[in-house]
Amino acid sequence: MAEGESSGGVGAVAIIAILVILLLAVFVVFKSGLLGGRSVPSKVDVNIQTPGSGK
């Protein structure tokens, strides 16, 4: 009886570990934008002015 219970516990831990890994992978893919997670492309404004150019 103890063997069946321990193997079930190991199976549950394995399933939880796989789910956590999958969630992390989905999060990384979503943040990297590979699946089109952002509808608006990110743009960086590099319009830099020198202190004397505003005159």
Residue pairs with C-beta under 8 A, 6 or more apart in sequence:
29 35
30 37
31 37
